[in-house]
Amino acid sequence: MSESNFSNAKFLTVAEVAEVMRVSKMTVYRLVHSGEMPAVRFGRSYRVPENAVEQYLKGAVVDGQSDTA
């Protein structure tokens, strides 16, 4: 789904994203403001498409196999 077509998207609040990712709300705001995580602004609050959180987490996976001594 493109970032401009949110018609079927489920949106999460910043607090919900923070809970899912186990990070602080400030971390989520930093990701949104830096452009690393797309979000839509409604008034003074942001909503993040649920699939954007999934995509971010998939891209942030660290391969634990790098220490092959």
Secondary structure, 3 states (H helix, E strand, C coil): CCCCCCCCCCEEEHHHHHHHHCCCHHHHHHHHHHCCCCCEEECCEEEEEHHHHHHHHHHCCCCCCCCCC
